Amino acid sequence: MASKAIFYHAGCPVCVSAEQAVANAIDPSKYTVEIVHLGTDKARIAEAEKAGVKSVPALVIDGAAFHINFGAGIDDLK
């Protein structure tokens, strides 16, 4: 069974580029990737923060947050 990975972003050009390059490169046999747009789904910002996300784009895999480049700080999305 595949583990879950969550890709958090805000729709900015940096985020879109990271989504295409990183999230789409993840092996679907190992991870089910959920894409979360925090700009339109603000209810999930607290979830992202709890997972350790400080800025977007970020990928959370197995409970660890990996920050990819820098598009926007999490506080800017609130």
PDB file of N, CA, C and O in Angstrom, chain B, residues numbered from 101:
ATOM      1  N   MET B 101       0.834  -1.185   0.000  1.00  0.00           N
ATOM      2  CA  MET B 101       0.000   0.000   0.000  1.00  0.00           C
ATOM      3  C   MET B 101       0.879   1.249   0.000  1.00  0.00           C
ATOM      4  O   MET B 101       1.890   1.304   0.700  1.00  0.00           O
ATOM      5  N   ALA B 102       0.494   2.233  -0.776  1.00  0.00           N
ATOM      6  CA  ALA B 102       1.281   3.463  -0.909  1.00  0.00           C
ATOM      7  C   ALA B 102       1.099   4.362   0.302  1.00  0.00           C
ATOM      8  O   ALA B 102       0.010   4.442   0.870  1.00  0.00           O
ATOM      9  N   SER B 103       2.169   5.034   0.691  1.00  0.00           N
ATOM     10  CA  SER B 103       2.110   6.050   1.735  1.00  0.00           C
ATOM     11  C   SER B 103       1.564   7.323   1.122  1.00  0.00           C
ATOM     12  O   SER B 103       1.474   7.444  -0.100  1.00  0.00           O
ATOM     13  N   LYS B 104       1.198   8.282   1.979  1.00  0.00           N
ATOM     14  CA  LYS B 104       0.632   9.533   1.484  1.00  0.00           C
ATOM     15  C   LYS B 104       1.668  10.649   1.544  1.00  0.00           C
ATOM     16  O   LYS B 104       2.410  10.782   2.518  1.00  0.00           O
ATOM     17  N   ALA B 105       1.702  11.439   0.492  1.00  0.00           N
ATOM     18  CA  ALA B 105       2.522  12.650   0.442  1.00  0.00           C
ATOM     19  C   ALA B 105       1.579  13.805   0.138  1.00  0.00           C
ATOM     20  O   ALA B 105       0.681  13.677  -0.695  1.00  0.00           O
ATOM     21  N   ILE B 106       1.782  14.932   0.812  1.00  0.00           N
ATOM     22  CA  ILE B 106       0.929  16.097   0.570  1.00  0.00           C
ATOM     23  C   ILE B 106       1.807  17.237   0.062  1.00  0.00           C
ATOM     24  O   ILE B 106       2.790  17.614   0.700  1.00  0.00           O
ATOM     25  N   PHE B 107       1.436  17.774  -1.088  1.00  0.00           N
ATOM     26  CA  PHE B 107       2.146  18.902  -1.682  1.00  0.00           C
ATOM     27  C   PHE B 107       1.305  20.144  -1.427  1.00  0.00           C
ATOM     28  O   PHE B 107       0.208  20.286  -1.968  1.00  0.00           O
ATOM     29  N   TYR B 108       1.834  21.049  -0.590  1.00  0.00           N
ATOM     30  CA  TYR B 108       1.143  22.302  -0.275  1.00  0.00           C
ATOM     31  C   TYR B 108       1.708  23.413  -1.141  1.00  0.00           C
ATOM     32  O   TYR B 108       2.924  23.533  -1.297  1.00  0.00           O
ATOM     33  N   HIS B 109       0.818  24.231  -1.708  1.00  0.00           N
ATOM     34  CA  HIS B 109       1.267  25.352  -2.516  1.00  0.00           C
ATOM     35  C   HIS B 109       0.249  26.473  -2.462  1.00  0.00           C
ATOM     36  O   HIS B 109      -0.807  26.331  -1.846  1.00  0.00           O
ATOM     37  N   ALA B 110       0.565  27.593  -3.109  1.00  0.00           N
ATOM     38  CA  ALA B 110      -0.333  28.751  -3.097  1.00  0.00           C
ATOM     39  C   ALA B 110      -0.647  29.245  -4.508  1.00  0.00           C
ATOM     40  O   ALA B 110      -1.228  30.317  -4.676  1.00  0.00           O
ATOM     41  N   GLY B 111      -0.270  28.475  -5.511  1.00  0.00           N
ATOM     42  CA  GLY B 111      -0.595  28.847  -6.881  1.00  0.00           C
ATOM     43  C   GLY B 111       0.357  29.817  -7.548  1.00  0.00           C
ATOM     44  O   GLY B 111       0.150  30.190  -8.703  1.00  0.00           O
ATOM     45  N   CYS B 112       1.400  30.234  -6.838  1.00  0.00           N
ATOM     46  CA  CYS B 112       2.364  31.178  -7.425  1.00  0.00           C
ATOM     47  C   CYS B 112       3.212  30.447  -8.472  1.00  0.00           C
ATOM     48  O   CYS B 112       3.227  29.216  -8.498  1.00  0.00           O
ATOM     49  N   PRO B 113       3.919  31.187  -9.335  1.00  0.00           N
ATOM     50  CA  PRO B 113       4.739  30.532 -10.369  1.00  0.00           C
ATOM     51  C   PRO B 113       5.774  29.553  -9.803  1.00  0.00           C
ATOM     52  O   PRO B 113       6.008  28.496 -10.389  1.00  0.00           O
ATOM     53  N   VAL B 114       6.392  29.897  -8.670  1.00  0.00           N
ATOM     54  CA  VAL B 114       7.367  28.993  -8.050  1.00  0.00           C
ATOM     55  C   VAL B 114       6.676  27.696  -7.639  1.00  0.00           C
ATOM     56  O   VAL B 114       7.216  26.606  -7.831  1.00  0.00           O
ATOM     57  N   CYS B 115       5.469  27.826  -7.066  1.00  0.00           N
ATOM     58  CA  CYS B 115       4.717  26.652  -6.614  1.00  0.00           C
ATOM     59  C   CYS B 115       4.301  25.765  -7.781  1.00  0.00           C
ATOM     60  O   CYS B 115       4.424  24.542  -7.709  1.00  0.00           O
ATOM     61  N   VAL B 116       3.811  26.371  -8.848  1.00  0.00           N
ATOM     62  CA  VAL B 116       3.369  25.615 -10.018  1.00  0.00           C
ATOM     63  C   VAL B 116       4.545  24.869 -10.641  1.00  0.00           C
ATOM     64  O   VAL B 116       4.415  23.708 -11.029  1.00  0.00           O
ATOM     65  N   SER B 117       5.678  25.532 -10.735  1.00  0.00           N
ATOM     66  CA  SER B 117       6.873  24.900 -11.278  1.00  0.00           C
ATOM     67  C   SER B 117       7.304  23.718 -10.409  1.00  0.00           C
ATOM     68  O   SER B 117       7.644  22.652 -10.921  1.00  0.00           O
ATOM     69  N   ALA B 118       7.285  23.918  -9.088  1.00  0.00           N
ATOM     70  CA  ALA B 118       7.665  22.842  -8.164  1.00  0.00           C
ATOM     71  C   ALA B 118       6.689  21.680  -8.246  1.00  0.00           C
ATOM     72  O   ALA B 118       7.090  20.517  -8.200  1.00  0.00           O
ATOM     73  N   GLU B 119       5.407  22.000  -8.367  1.00  0.00           N
ATOM     74  CA  GLU B 119       4.406  20.936  -8.479  1.00  0.00           C
ATOM     75  C   GLU B 119       4.684  20.076  -9.702  1.00  0.00           C
ATOM     76  O   GLU B 119       4.661  18.848  -9.619  1.00  0.00           O
ATOM     77  N   GLN B 120       4.942  20.707 -10.820  1.00  0.00           N
ATOM     78  CA  GLN B 120       5.202  19.967 -12.047  1.00  0.00           C
ATOM     79  C   GLN B 120       6.478  19.140 -11.942  1.00  0.00           C
ATOM     80  O   GLN B 120       6.521  17.997 -12.396  1.00  0.00           O
ATOM     81  N   ALA B 121       7.512  19.716 -11.346  1.00  0.00           N
ATOM     82  CA  ALA B 121       8.809  19.045 -11.293  1.00  0.00           C
ATOM     83  C   ALA B 121       8.903  18.003 -10.180  1.00  0.00           C
ATOM     84  O   ALA B 121       9.434  16.913 -10.394  1.00  0.00           O
ATOM     85  N   VAL B 122       8.396  18.330  -9.007  1.00  0.00           N
ATOM     86  CA  VAL B 122       8.603  17.466  -7.844  1.00  0.00           C
ATOM     87  C   VAL B 122       7.431  16.530  -7.598  1.00  0.00           C
ATOM     88  O   VAL B 122       7.603  15.311  -7.570  1.00  0.00           O
ATOM     89  N   ALA B 123       6.255  17.085  -7.421  1.00  0.00           N
ATOM     90  CA  ALA B 123       5.098  16.253  -7.083  1.00  0.00           C
ATOM     91  C   ALA B 123       4.818  15.216  -8.167  1.00  0.00           C
ATOM     92  O   ALA B 123       4.457  14.080  -7.861  1.00  0.00           O
ATOM     93  N   ASN B 124       4.980  15.596  -9.412  1.00  0.00           N
ATOM     94  CA  ASN B 124       4.726  14.662 -10.509  1.00  0.00           C
ATOM     95  C   ASN B 124       5.842  13.639 -10.690  1.00  0.00           C
ATOM     96  O   ASN B 124       5.660  12.649 -11.397  1.00  0.00           O
ATOM     97  N   ALA B 125       6.996  13.864 -10.061  1.00  0.00           N
ATOM     98  CA  ALA B 125       8.120  12.940 -10.180  1.00  0.00           C
ATOM     99  C   ALA B 125       8.084  11.832  -9.123  1.00  0.00           C
ATOM    100  O   ALA B 125       8.855  10.875  -9.199  1.00  0.00           O
ATOM    101  N   ILE B 126       7.206  11.959  -8.156  1.00  0.00           N
ATOM    102  CA  ILE B 126       7.120  10.966  -7.085  1.00  0.00           C
ATOM    103  C   ILE B 126       6.527   9.670  -7.623  1.00  0.00           C
ATOM    104  O   ILE B 126       5.545   9.679  -8.366  1.00  0.00           O
ATOM    105  N   ASP B 127       7.130   8.574  -7.241  1.00  0.00           N
ATOM    106  CA  ASP B 127       6.698   7.254  -7.695  1.00  0.00           C
ATOM    107  C   ASP B 127       5.308   6.938  -7.141  1.00  0.00           C
ATOM    108  O   ASP B 127       5.152   6.763  -5.933  1.00  0.00           O
ATOM    109  N   PRO B 128       4.293   6.863  -8.016  1.00  0.00           N
ATOM    110  CA  PRO B 128       2.928   6.626  -7.539  1.00  0.00           C
ATOM    111  C   PRO B 128       2.721   5.239  -6.919  1.00  0.00           C
ATOM    112  O   PRO B 128       1.721   5.010  -6.239  1.00  0.00           O
ATOM    113  N   SER B 129       3.652   4.325  -7.148  1.00  0.00           N
ATOM    114  CA  SER B 129       3.524   3.011  -6.515  1.00  0.00           C
ATOM    115  C   SER B 129       3.970   3.071  -5.050  1.00  0.00           C
ATOM    116  O   SER B 129       3.670   2.170  -4.267  1.00  0.00           O
ATOM    117  N   LYS B 130       4.688   4.139  -4.688  1.00  0.00           N
ATOM    118  CA  LYS B 130       5.166   4.290  -3.313  1.00  0.00           C
ATOM    119  C   LYS B 130       4.385   5.345  -2.530  1.00  0.00           C
ATOM    120  O   LYS B 130       4.211   5.221  -1.318  1.00  0.00           O
ATOM    121  N   TYR B 131       3.911   6.389  -3.232  1.00  0.00           N
ATOM    122  CA  TYR B 131       3.205   7.482  -2.564  1.00  0.00           C
ATOM    123  C   TYR B 131       1.977   7.919  -3.348  1.00  0.00           C
ATOM    124  O   TYR B 131       2.015   8.057  -4.571  1.00  0.00           O
ATOM    125  N   THR B 132       0.898   8.130  -2.625  1.00  0.00           N
ATOM    126  CA  THR B 132      -0.272   8.784  -3.176  1.00  0.00           C
ATOM    127  C   THR B 132      -0.087  10.263  -2.870  1.00  0.00           C
ATOM    128  O   THR B 132       0.035  10.645  -1.706  1.00  0.00           O
ATOM    129  N   VAL B 133      -0.064  11.100  -3.907  1.00  0.00           N
ATOM    130  CA  VAL B 133       0.196  12.528  -3.716  1.00  0.00           C
ATOM    131  C   VAL B 133      -1.117  13.304  -3.723  1.00  0.00           C
ATOM    132  O   VAL B 133      -1.912  13.208  -4.659  1.00  0.00           O
ATOM    133  N   GLU B 134      -1.324  14.073  -2.661  1.00  0.00           N
ATOM    134  CA  GLU B 134      -2.460  14.985  -2.583  1.00  0.00           C
ATOM    135  C   GLU B 134      -1.927  16.391  -2.789  1.00  0.00           C
ATOM    136  O   GLU B 134      -0.954  16.784  -2.144  1.00  0.00           O
ATOM    137  N   ILE B 135      -2.546  17.153  -3.673  1.00  0.00           N
ATOM    138  CA  ILE B 135      -2.159  18.529  -3.936  1.00  0.00           C
ATOM    139  C   ILE B 135      -3.126  19.437  -3.184  1.00  0.00           C
ATOM    140  O   ILE B 135      -4.341  19.338  -3.362  1.00  0.00           O
ATOM    141  N   VAL B 136      -2.586  20.325  -2.338  1.00  0.00           N
ATOM    142  CA  VAL B 136      -3.421  21.242  -1.558  1.00  0.00           C
ATOM    143  C   VAL B 136      -3.021  22.676  -1.877  1.00  0.00           C
ATOM    144  O   VAL B 136      -1.882  23.081  -1.642  1.00  0.00           O
ATOM    145  N   HIS B 137      -3.961  23.434  -2.411  1.00  0.00           N
ATOM    146  CA  HIS B 137      -3.754  24.853  -2.749  1.00  0.00           C
ATOM    147  C   HIS B 137      -4.205  25.668  -1.542  1.00  0.00           C
ATOM    148  O   HIS B 137      -5.402  25.867  -1.333  1.00  0.00           O
ATOM    149  N   LEU B 138      -3.237  26.142  -0.741  1.00  0.00           N
ATOM    150  CA  LEU B 138      -3.575  26.864   0.485  1.00  0.00           C
ATOM    151  C   LEU B 138      -4.151  28.250   0.225  1.00  0.00           C
ATOM    152  O   LEU B 138      -4.755  28.847   1.116  1.00  0.00           O
ATOM    153  N   GLY B 139      -3.971  28.761  -0.974  1.00  0.00           N
ATOM    154  CA  GLY B 139      -4.567  30.050  -1.309  1.00  0.00           C
ATOM    155  C   GLY B 139      -6.079  29.965  -1.423  1.00  0.00           C
ATOM    156  O   GLY B 139      -6.789  30.922  -1.114  1.00  0.00           O
ATOM    157  N   THR B 140      -6.567  28.816  -1.868  1.00  0.00           N
ATOM    158  CA  THR B 140      -8.014  28.633  -2.023  1.00  0.00           C
ATOM    159  C   THR B 140      -8.608  27.741  -0.941  1.00  0.00           C
ATOM    160  O   THR B 140      -9.826  27.718  -0.764  1.00  0.00           O
ATOM    161  N   ASP B 141      -7.768  27.004  -0.213  1.00  0.00           N
ATOM    162  CA  ASP B 141      -8.247  26.110   0.845  1.00  0.00           C
ATOM    163  C   ASP B 141      -7.605  26.518   2.167  1.00  0.00           C
ATOM    164  O   ASP B 141      -6.844  25.758   2.766  1.00  0.00           O
ATOM    165  N   LYS B 142      -7.930  27.742   2.611  1.00  0.00           N
ATOM    166  CA  LYS B 142      -7.312  28.310   3.808  1.00  0.00           C
ATOM    167  C   LYS B 142      -7.599  27.501   5.072  1.00  0.00           C
ATOM    168  O   LYS B 142      -6.864  27.606   6.054  1.00  0.00           O
ATOM    169  N   ALA B 143      -8.648  26.704   5.056  1.00  0.00           N
ATOM    170  CA  ALA B 143      -8.987  25.874   6.211  1.00  0.00           C
ATOM    171  C   ALA B 143      -7.887  24.851   6.519  1.00  0.00           C
ATOM    172  O   ALA B 143      -7.828  24.310   7.623  1.00  0.00           O
ATOM    173  N   ARG B 144      -7.026  24.594   5.543  1.00  0.00           N
ATOM    174  CA  ARG B 144      -5.974  23.589   5.739  1.00  0.00           C
ATOM    175  C   ARG B 144      -4.617  24.194   6.120  1.00  0.00           C
ATOM    176  O   ARG B 144      -3.629  23.470   6.245  1.00  0.00           O
ATOM    177  N   ILE B 145      -4.569  25.522   6.306  1.00  0.00           N
ATOM    178  CA  ILE B 145      -3.308  26.164   6.699  1.00  0.00           C
ATOM    179  C   ILE B 145      -2.838  25.640   8.056  1.00  0.00           C
ATOM    180  O   ILE B 145      -1.654  25.348   8.224  1.00  0.00           O
ATOM    181  N   ALA B 146      -3.744  25.518   9.019  1.00  0.00           N
ATOM    182  CA  ALA B 146      -3.361  25.016  10.349  1.00  0.00           C
ATOM    183  C   ALA B 146      -2.800  23.600  10.255  1.00  0.00           C
ATOM    184  O   ALA B 146      -1.844  23.260  10.952  1.00  0.00           O
ATOM    185  N   GLU B 147      -3.390  22.782   9.402  1.00  0.00           N
ATOM    186  CA  GLU B 147      -2.898  21.416   9.178  1.00  0.00           C
ATOM    187  C   GLU B 147      -1.469  21.446   8.636  1.00  0.00           C
ATOM    188  O   GLU B 147      -0.608  20.684   9.077  1.00  0.00           O
ATOM    189  N   ALA B 148      -1.233  22.340   7.670  1.00  0.00           N
ATOM    190  CA  ALA B 148       0.104  22.465   7.088  1.00  0.00           C
ATOM    191  C   ALA B 148       1.111  22.912   8.147  1.00  0.00           C
ATOM    192  O   ALA B 148       2.214  22.373   8.229  1.00  0.00           O
ATOM    193  N   GLU B 149       0.724  23.897   8.952  1.00  0.00           N
ATOM    194  CA  GLU B 149       1.618  24.374  10.020  1.00  0.00           C
ATOM    195  C   GLU B 149       1.938  23.254  11.004  1.00  0.00           C
ATOM    196  O   GLU B 149       3.088  23.097  11.413  1.00  0.00           O
ATOM    197  N   LYS B 150       0.937  22.484  11.382  1.00  0.00           N
ATOM    198  CA  LYS B 150       1.136  21.378  12.327  1.00  0.00           C
ATOM    199  C   LYS B 150       2.104  20.348  11.747  1.00  0.00           C
ATOM    200  O   LYS B 150       2.841  19.694  12.485  1.00  0.00           O
ATOM    201  N   ALA B 151       2.095  20.211  10.422  1.00  0.00           N
ATOM    202  CA  ALA B 151       2.994  19.267   9.751  1.00  0.00           C
ATOM    203  C   ALA B 151       4.410  19.826   9.609  1.00  0.00           C
ATOM    204  O   ALA B 151       5.314  19.122   9.161  1.00  0.00           O
ATOM    205  N   GLY B 152       4.604  21.102   9.995  1.00  0.00           N
ATOM    206  CA  GLY B 152       5.933  21.695   9.940  1.00  0.00           C
ATOM    207  C   GLY B 152       6.185  22.588   8.750  1.00  0.00           C
ATOM    208  O   GLY B 152       7.317  23.019   8.531  1.00  0.00           O
ATOM    209  N   VAL B 153       5.146  22.878   7.967  1.00  0.00           N
ATOM    210  CA  VAL B 153       5.309  23.729   6.798  1.00  0.00           C
ATOM    211  C   VAL B 153       5.479  25.180   7.232  1.00  0.00           C
ATOM    212  O   VAL B 153       4.635  25.723   7.945  1.00  0.00           O
ATOM    213  N   LYS B 154       6.571  25.806   6.800  1.00  0.00           N
ATOM    214  CA  LYS B 154       6.872  27.212   7.113  1.00  0.00           C
ATOM    215  C   LYS B 154       6.683  28.108   5.901  1.00  0.00           C
ATOM    216  O   LYS B 154       6.446  29.309   6.033  1.00  0.00           O
ATOM    217  N   SER B 155       6.791  27.512   4.714  1.00  0.00           N
ATOM    218  CA  SER B 155       6.615  28.253   3.464  1.00  0.00           C
ATOM    219  C   SER B 155       6.176  27.270   2.388  1.00  0.00           C
ATOM    220  O   SER B 155       6.323  26.055   2.523  1.00  0.00           O
ATOM    221  N   VAL B 156       5.638  27.831   1.324  1.00  0.00           N
ATOM    222  CA  VAL B 156       5.230  26.995   0.197  1.00  0.00           C
ATOM    223  C   VAL B 156       6.043  27.389  -1.030  1.00  0.00           C
ATOM    224  O   VAL B 156       6.449  28.546  -1.149  1.00  0.00           O
ATOM    225  N   PRO B 157       6.284  26.475  -1.925  1.00  0.00           N
ATOM    226  CA  PRO B 157       5.824  25.100  -1.957  1.00  0.00           C
ATOM    227  C   PRO B 157       6.547  24.216  -0.950  1.00  0.00           C
ATOM    228  O   PRO B 157       7.722  24.423  -0.647  1.00  0.00           O
ATOM    229  N   ALA B 158       5.823  23.232  -0.441  1.00  0.00           N
ATOM    230  CA  ALA B 158       6.396  22.274   0.500  1.00  0.00           C
ATOM    231  C   ALA B 158       5.757  20.913   0.269  1.00  0.00           C
ATOM    232  O   ALA B 158       4.598  20.812  -0.135  1.00  0.00           O
ATOM    233  N   LEU B 159       6.521  19.890   0.528  1.00  0.00           N
ATOM    234  CA  LEU B 159       6.058  18.522   0.380  1.00  0.00           C
ATOM    235  C   LEU B 159       6.199  17.844   1.736  1.00  0.00           C
ATOM    236  O   LEU B 159       7.276  17.859   2.331  1.00  0.00           O
ATOM    237  N   VAL B 160       5.117  17.252   2.225  1.00  0.00           N
ATOM    238  CA  VAL B 160       5.153  16.524   3.492  1.00  0.00           C
ATOM    239  C   VAL B 160       5.065  15.038   3.168  1.00  0.00           C
ATOM    240  O   VAL B 160       4.082  14.558   2.604  1.00  0.00           O
ATOM    241  N   ILE B 161       6.128  14.326   3.545  1.00  0.00           N
ATOM    242  CA  ILE B 161       6.205  12.880   3.306  1.00  0.00           C
ATOM    243  C   ILE B 161       6.525  12.199   4.626  1.00  0.00           C
ATOM    244  O   ILE B 161       7.478  12.571   5.312  1.00  0.00           O
ATOM    245  N   ASP B 162       5.730  11.208   4.976  1.00  0.00           N
ATOM    246  CA  ASP B 162       5.954  10.428   6.198  1.00  0.00           C
ATOM    247  C   ASP B 162       6.147  11.334   7.416  1.00  0.00           C
ATOM    248  O   ASP B 162       6.986  11.054   8.273  1.00  0.00           O
ATOM    249  N   GLY B 163       5.378  12.409   7.492  1.00  0.00           N
ATOM    250  CA  GLY B 163       5.410  13.304   8.644  1.00  0.00           C
ATOM    251  C   GLY B 163       6.526  14.331   8.643  1.00  0.00           C
ATOM    252  O   GLY B 163       6.644  15.100   9.596  1.00  0.00           O
ATOM    253  N   ALA B 164       7.342  14.368   7.612  1.00  0.00           N
ATOM    254  CA  ALA B 164       8.442  15.336   7.527  1.00  0.00           C
ATOM    255  C   ALA B 164       8.152  16.348   6.425  1.00  0.00           C
ATOM    256  O   ALA B 164       7.769  15.978   5.315  1.00  0.00           O
ATOM    257  N   ALA B 165       8.338  17.638   6.742  1.00  0.00           N
ATOM    258  CA  ALA B 165       8.105  18.706   5.766  1.00  0.00           C
ATOM    259  C   ALA B 165       9.400  19.021   5.029  1.00  0.00           C
ATOM    260  O   ALA B 165      10.446  19.217   5.646  1.00  0.00           O
ATOM    261  N   PHE B 166       9.318  19.068   3.717  1.00  0.00           N
ATOM    262  CA  PHE B 166      10.450  19.426   2.871  1.00  0.00           C
ATOM    263  C   PHE B 166      10.075  20.686   2.109  1.00  0.00           C
ATOM    264  O   PHE B 166       9.120  20.692   1.332  1.00  0.00           O
ATOM    265  N   HIS B 167      10.824  21.743   2.335  1.00  0.00           N
ATOM    266  CA  HIS B 167      10.537  23.022   1.689  1.00  0.00           C
ATOM    267  C   HIS B 167      11.294  23.104   0.368  1.00  0.00           C
ATOM    268  O   HIS B 167      12.493  22.832   0.301  1.00  0.00           O
ATOM    269  N   ILE B 168      10.571  23.483  -0.673  1.00  0.00           N
ATOM    270  CA  ILE B 168      11.114  23.503  -2.023  1.00  0.00           C
ATOM    271  C   ILE B 168      11.148  24.946  -2.492  1.00  0.00           C
ATOM    272  O   ILE B 168      10.101  25.563  -2.687  1.00  0.00           O
ATOM    273  N   ASN B 169      12.351  25.489  -2.676  1.00  0.00           N
ATOM    274  CA  ASN B 169      12.466  26.877  -3.121  1.00  0.00           C
ATOM    275  C   ASN B 169      11.711  27.776  -2.145  1.00  0.00           C
ATOM    276  O   ASN B 169      11.574  27.412  -0.977  1.00  0.00           O
ATOM    277  N   PHE B 170      11.223  28.921  -2.572  1.00  0.00           N
ATOM    278  CA  PHE B 170      10.419  29.784  -1.700  1.00  0.00           C
ATOM    279  C   PHE B 170       9.437  30.563  -2.549  1.00  0.00           C
ATOM    280  O   PHE B 170       9.831  31.358  -3.402  1.00  0.00           O
ATOM    281  N   GLY B 171       8.170  30.334  -2.314  1.00  0.00           N
ATOM    282  CA  GLY B 171       7.110  31.050  -3.032  1.00  0.00           C
ATOM    283  C   GLY B 171       6.439  32.049  -2.119  1.00  0.00           C
ATOM    284  O   GLY B 171       6.282  33.217  -2.475  1.00  0.00           O
ATOM    285  N   ALA B 172       6.034  31.589  -0.921  1.00  0.00           N
ATOM    286  CA  ALA B 172       5.362  32.449   0.048  1.00  0.00           C
ATOM    287  C   ALA B 172       5.497  31.834   1.430  1.00  0.00           C
ATOM    288  O   ALA B 172       5.477  30.613   1.588  1.00  0.00           O
ATOM    289  N   GLY B 173       5.636  32.702   2.432  1.00  0.00           N
ATOM    290  CA  GLY B 173       5.656  32.238   3.816  1.00  0.00           C
ATOM    291  C   GLY B 173       4.248  31.837   4.234  1.00  0.00           C
ATOM    292  O   GLY B 173       3.266  32.378   3.725  1.00  0.00           O
ATOM    293  N   ILE B 174       4.150  30.894   5.156  1.00  0.00           N
ATOM    294  CA  ILE B 174       2.846  30.414   5.598  1.00  0.00           C
ATOM    295  C   ILE B 174       2.031  31.548   6.217  1.00  0.00           C
ATOM    296  O   ILE B 174       0.810  31.571   6.067  1.00  0.00           O
ATOM    297  N   ASP B 175       2.674  32.484   6.905  1.00  0.00           N
ATOM    298  CA  ASP B 175       1.952  33.608   7.514  1.00  0.00           C
ATOM    299  C   ASP B 175       1.330  34.523   6.456  1.00  0.00           C
ATOM    300  O   ASP B 175       0.313  35.170   6.708  1.00  0.00           O
ATOM    301  N   ASP B 176       1.940  34.574   5.284  1.00  0.00           N
ATOM    302  CA  ASP B 176       1.403  35.405   4.195  1.00  0.00           C
ATOM    303  C   ASP B 176       0.100  34.839   3.627  1.00  0.00           C
ATOM    304  O   ASP B 176      -0.646  35.548   2.953  1.00  0.00           O
ATOM    305  N   LEU B 177      -0.168  33.574   3.897  1.00  0.00           N
ATOM    306  CA  LEU B 177      -1.354  32.924   3.349  1.00  0.00           C
ATOM    307  C   LEU B 177      -2.581  33.062   4.249  1.00  0.00           C
ATOM    308  O   LEU B 177      -3.704  32.784   3.827  1.00  0.00           O
ATOM    309  N   LYS B 178      -2.359  33.491   5.481  1.00  0.00           N
ATOM    310  CA  LYS B 178      -3.461  33.583   6.456  1.00  0.00           C
ATOM    311  C   LYS B 178      -4.356  34.765   6.174  1.00  0.00           C
ATOM    312  O   LYS B 178      -5.328  34.989   6.895  1.00  0.00           O
TER     313      LYS B 178
END
